[in-house]
Amino acid sequence: MQELVELLSKALVDNPDAVQVNMQEDNNNVLIELRVASEDMGKIIGKQGKIARAIRTLAKVQGAKTGKRVSVEILS
């Protein structure tokens, strides 16, 4: 899951070196923290949050395959 979010994020931003993805796992819950450069926040969020929603959906689908509940937080 962490690799998926990192791969998608690096493909979308202008500064892929600034992308940091941290994963915290607790029982069946997984929290993925995505940090990008402040100038790339708009590209990760997208118009009306569509790209952020798509990233979260893909992470949740991958987590559902392993029986885990996934949350993605986008931070600057």
C-alpha distances in whole Angstrom, upper triangle without the diagonal:
4,5,5,6,9,10,11,12,14,16,17,19,22,21,18,19,19,15,14,10,10,9,11,11,14,16,13,12,9,10,8,11,12,15,17,21,23,25,21,20,22,20,17,18,21,24,24,20,19,17,15,15,14,10,10,11,9,6,9,9,6,7,11,11,10,12,10,11,9,11,10,13,15,17,20
4,5,5,6,9,10,11,12,14,16,17,20,18,15,16,16,12,10,7,7,6,10,11,15,17,15,13,10,10,7,9,9,12,14,18,21,22,19,18,21,19,16,18,20,24,24,20,20,17,15,16,15,11,11,13,11,8,11,13,10,10,14,14,14,16,13,13,10,11,10,12,13,15,17
4,6,5,6,9,10,10,12,14,16,19,17,14,15,15,12,11,8,10,10,13,14,18,20,18,17,13,13,10,12,11,14,15,18,21,22,19,19,21,19,16,19,21,24,25,21,20,17,16,17,15,12,13,15,12,10,13,14,11,12,16,15,15,18,16,16,14,15,13,15,15,17,19
4,5,5,6,9,10,11,13,15,18,17,14,16,16,13,12,10,12,12,15,16,19,21,18,17,14,14,11,13,11,14,15,19,21,22,18,18,20,17,14,16,18,21,22,19,17,14,13,14,12,9,11,12,8,7,11,11,9,11,14,14,14,17,15,15,13,13,12,14,14,17,19
4,6,5,6,9,10,11,12,16,15,12,14,14,10,10,8,10,10,14,15,18,20,18,16,13,12,8,9,8,11,12,15,18,19,15,15,16,14,11,13,15,19,19,16,15,12,10,12,10,7,9,11,8,7,11,12,11,12,15,16,16,18,16,15,12,11,9,11,11,13,15
4,6,5,6,9,10,11,14,13,9,11,11,7,7,6,9,11,15,17,20,22,21,19,15,14,10,10,8,10,10,14,16,17,14,14,16,14,11,14,16,20,21,18,17,14,13,15,14,10,12,14,12,11,14,16,14,15,18,19,19,21,18,18,15,14,11,13,12,13,15
4,6,5,6,9,11,13,13,10,12,13,10,11,10,13,14,18,20,23,25,23,21,18,17,13,14,11,13,13,16,18,18,15,16,17,14,12,15,17,20,22,19,17,14,14,16,13,11,13,15,12,12,15,16,14,16,19,19,20,22,20,20,17,17,14,16,15,17,17
4,6,5,7,9,12,13,10,13,14,10,12,11,14,15,19,20,24,26,23,21,18,17,13,14,11,13,12,15,17,17,13,14,15,11,9,12,13,17,18,15,14,10,11,13,10,8,11,12,10,11,14,15,14,16,19,19,20,22,20,19,16,16,13,14,13,15,16
4,5,5,6,10,10,8,11,10,7,9,9,13,15,18,20,24,26,24,22,18,16,12,12,8,9,8,11,13,13,10,10,12,9,7,10,12,16,17,14,14,10,10,13,11,8,11,14,12,12,16,17,16,18,21,21,22,24,21,20,17,15,12,13,10,12,13
4,5,6,8,8,5,8,9,7,9,10,14,16,20,22,26,28,27,24,21,19,15,14,11,11,9,11,14,14,10,12,14,11,10,13,14,18,20,17,17,13,13,16,15,12,15,17,15,15,19,20,18,20,23,24,24,26,24,23,20,19,15,16,13,15,14
4,6,8,10,7,11,12,10,13,14,17,19,23,25,28,30,28,26,23,21,18,17,14,14,12,14,16,15,11,13,14,10,10,14,14,17,20,17,16,12,13,16,14,12,16,17,15,16,19,20,19,21,24,24,25,27,25,25,21,20,17,18,16,17,17
4,7,9,8,12,12,10,13,14,18,20,23,25,29,31,29,26,23,21,17,16,13,13,11,12,14,12,9,10,10,7,7,10,10,13,16,14,13,9,11,14,12,11,15,16,15,16,19,20,20,22,24,25,26,28,26,25,21,20,16,16,14,15,15
4,6,6,9,9,8,12,14,17,20,23,26,29,32,30,27,24,21,18,16,12,11,8,9,11,9,6,8,9,6,7,11,11,15,17,15,15,12,13,16,15,13,17,19,18,18,22,23,22,24,27,28,28,30,28,26,23,21,17,16,13,14,13
4,6,9,9,10,14,16,20,23,26,29,32,35,34,31,27,25,21,19,15,14,10,9,11,9,7,10,11,9,10,14,14,17,20,18,18,15,16,20,19,17,20,23,22,22,25,26,26,28,30,31,32,34,31,30,26,24,21,20,16,16,14
4,6,6,7,11,14,18,21,24,27,31,33,32,30,26,23,20,17,14,12,8,7,10,9,7,11,13,11,12,15,16,19,22,20,20,17,17,21,20,18,21,23,22,22,25,27,26,27,30,31,31,33,30,29,26,24,20,19,16,15,13
4,5,5,9,12,15,18,22,25,28,31,30,27,23,21,17,16,12,11,8,9,12,12,9,12,14,12,12,15,17,20,22,20,20,16,16,20,19,16,19,21,20,19,23,24,23,24,27,28,28,30,28,27,23,22,18,18,15,15,13
4,6,8,11,15,18,21,24,28,31,30,28,24,22,18,16,13,11,9,9,13,13,12,14,17,15,14,18,20,23,25,23,23,20,19,23,22,19,21,24,22,21,25,26,25,26,29,29,29,31,29,28,24,23,19,19,16,15,14
4,6,10,13,17,20,23,26,29,29,26,22,20,16,13,10,8,6,6,10,11,9,11,15,14,13,16,18,22,23,21,22,18,17,21,21,18,20,23,22,20,24,26,24,25,28,29,29,31,28,27,23,21,17,16,13,12,10
4,7,10,13,17,20,23,26,25,23,19,16,13,10,7,6,5,7,11,12,10,11,14,12,11,14,16,20,22,18,19,16,15,18,18,14,16,19,18,17,20,22,20,21,25,25,25,27,24,23,19,18,14,13,11,10,10
4,7,10,13,17,20,23,23,20,16,14,10,8,6,5,7,9,13,15,13,13,16,15,13,16,18,22,23,20,21,17,15,18,18,15,16,19,18,16,19,21,19,20,23,24,23,25,22,21,17,16,13,12,10,10,10
4,7,10,13,17,20,19,16,13,10,7,6,5,6,9,12,15,17,15,14,17,16,13,16,19,22,23,19,20,17,14,17,17,13,13,16,15,13,16,18,16,16,20,21,20,21,18,17,14,13,10,10,9,10,12
4,7,10,13,17,17,14,10,8,6,5,7,8,12,15,17,20,18,17,20,19,16,18,21,25,25,21,22,19,16,18,19,15,14,18,17,13,16,18,16,15,19,20,19,20,16,16,13,12,10,10,11,11,13
4,6,10,13,13,10,7,6,4,6,9,12,15,18,20,23,21,19,22,21,18,19,23,26,25,22,22,20,17,18,18,15,14,16,15,12,13,16,14,12,16,17,15,16,13,13,10,10,9,10,12,13,16
4,7,10,11,8,6,5,6,8,12,14,18,21,23,26,23,22,25,24,21,22,25,28,27,24,24,22,19,20,20,17,15,18,17,14,15,17,16,13,16,18,15,16,12,12,10,10,11,11,14,15,18
4,7,7,6,5,6,9,11,15,17,21,24,26,29,26,25,27,27,23,24,27,30,29,25,26,24,21,21,21,18,16,18,17,14,14,16,14,11,14,16,13,13,9,10,9,10,12,14,17,18,21
4,6,5,6,8,11,14,18,20,24,27,29,31,29,27,30,30,26,26,29,32,30,27,28,26,23,23,23,21,18,20,20,16,15,18,17,13,15,17,14,13,10,10,10,12,14,16,19,20,24
4,6,8,11,14,17,21,24,27,31,32,35,32,30,32,32,28,28,31,34,32,29,29,28,25,24,25,22,19,20,20,17,16,18,16,13,14,15,12,10,8,9,11,13,16,18,22,23,27
4,7,10,13,17,20,23,26,30,31,33,31,29,31,30,26,26,29,31,30,26,26,25,22,21,22,19,17,17,17,14,12,14,13,9,10,12,9,7,5,6,9,11,14,17,21,23,26
4,7,10,13,16,20,23,26,28,30,27,25,27,27,23,23,26,28,27,23,24,22,19,18,19,17,14,15,16,12,11,13,13,9,11,13,11,9,6,5,6,8,11,13,17,19,23
4,6,10,13,16,19,23,24,27,24,22,24,24,20,20,23,26,25,21,22,20,17,17,17,14,12,14,14,10,10,13,11,8,11,13,11,11,7,6,5,6,9,11,14,16,20
4,6,10,13,16,20,21,24,21,19,21,21,17,18,21,24,23,19,20,18,15,15,16,13,11,14,14,10,11,14,13,11,14,16,15,14,10,9,6,5,6,7,11,13,16
4,6,10,13,17,18,21,18,16,19,18,14,15,19,22,21,17,18,16,13,14,14,11,10,13,12,9,11,14,13,11,15,16,15,16,12,11,7,6,5,6,9,10,14
4,6,10,13,15,18,15,14,17,16,13,14,17,21,20,17,18,16,12,14,15,12,11,15,15,12,14,17,16,15,18,20,19,20,16,14,11,8,6,5,6,7,10
4,7,10,12,14,12,10,14,13,10,11,15,18,18,15,16,13,11,13,14,11,11,14,14,12,15,17,16,16,20,21,21,22,18,17,13,11,7,6,5,6,8
4,7,9,12,10,9,13,13,10,12,15,19,19,16,18,15,13,16,17,13,14,18,18,16,18,21,20,20,23,25,24,25,22,20,17,14,11,8,6,5,5
4,6,8,6,7,10,10,8,11,14,17,18,15,17,14,12,16,17,14,15,19,18,17,20,23,22,22,25,27,27,28,25,23,19,17,13,11,8,7,5
4,5,5,7,10,10,10,12,15,18,19,17,19,16,15,19,20,17,19,22,22,21,24,26,26,26,29,31,31,32,28,27,23,20,17,14,11,9,6
4,5,5,8,10,10,11,14,16,18,16,18,16,15,19,20,18,19,23,23,22,25,27,27,28,30,32,32,33,30,28,24,21,17,15,11,9,5
4,6,7,8,10,11,13,15,17,16,18,16,15,19,20,19,20,24,24,23,26,28,28,29,32,34,34,35,32,30,26,23,19,17,13,12,9
4,5,5,7,9,10,13,15,14,15,12,12,16,17,15,17,20,20,20,23,25,25,26,29,30,31,32,29,27,23,20,17,15,11,11,9
4,5,5,6,8,11,13,11,13,11,10,14,15,13,15,18,19,19,21,23,24,24,27,29,29,30,27,25,21,18,14,12,8,8,7
4,5,5,6,8,10,9,11,10,10,13,14,14,16,18,19,20,22,24,25,25,28,30,31,31,28,26,22,20,16,14,11,12,11
4,6,5,8,11,10,10,8,9,12,13,12,15,17,17,18,20,22,23,24,26,28,29,30,27,25,22,19,16,15,12,13,12
4,6,9,11,8,9,6,6,10,10,9,11,14,14,14,17,19,19,20,23,24,26,26,24,22,18,16,12,11,8,10,11
4,7,8,5,7,5,5,8,10,9,11,13,14,15,17,19,20,21,23,25,26,26,24,21,18,15,12,11,8,11,11
4,6,5,6,5,7,9,10,11,13,14,16,17,19,20,22,23,25,26,28,28,26,24,20,18,15,15,12,14,15
4,5,6,7,9,10,12,14,15,16,18,20,21,22,24,25,26,29,30,31,28,26,23,20,18,17,15,17,17
4,6,8,9,9,12,14,14,15,18,19,20,21,24,24,25,28,30,29,27,24,21,19,17,16,15,17,18
4,6,5,6,9,10,11,12,14,16,16,18,20,21,22,25,26,26,24,21,18,15,13,13,11,14,15
4,6,5,6,9,10,10,12,14,15,16,18,20,21,23,25,25,23,21,18,16,14,14,13,16,18
4,5,5,6,9,10,11,12,14,15,17,18,20,22,23,24,22,20,17,15,12,13,11,15,16
4,5,5,6,9,10,11,12,14,16,16,18,20,22,22,20,17,14,12,9,9,8,12,13
4,6,5,6,9,10,10,12,14,15,16,19,20,20,18,15,13,11,9,11,11,14,17
4,5,5,6,9,10,11,12,14,15,17,19,20,18,16,13,12,11,13,13,16,18
4,5,5,6,9,10,11,12,14,16,17,18,16,14,11,10,8,10,10,14,16
4,6,5,6,9,10,10,12,14,16,16,13,11,8,7,6,9,10,14,17
4,5,5,6,9,10,10,13,15,15,13,11,9,9,9,12,14,17,20
4,5,5,6,9,10,11,13,14,13,12,10,11,10,14,15,18,21
4,5,5,6,9,10,11,12,10,9,7,8,8,11,13,16,19
4,5,5,6,9,10,10,8,7,5,7,9,12,15,18,22
4,5,5,7,9,10,9,9,9,11,12,16,18,21,25
4,5,5,7,9,9,10,9,12,12,16,18,21,24
4,5,5,6,5,6,6,9,11,15,18,21,24
4,5,5,6,7,8,12,14,18,20,24,27
4,6,8,10,11,15,16,20,23,26,29
4,6,9,10,14,16,20,23,25,29
4,7,10,13,16,20,23,26,29
4,6,10,13,16,19,22,26
4,7,10,13,17,20,23
4,7,10,13,16,20
4,7,10,13,17
4,7,10,13
4,6,10
4,7
4
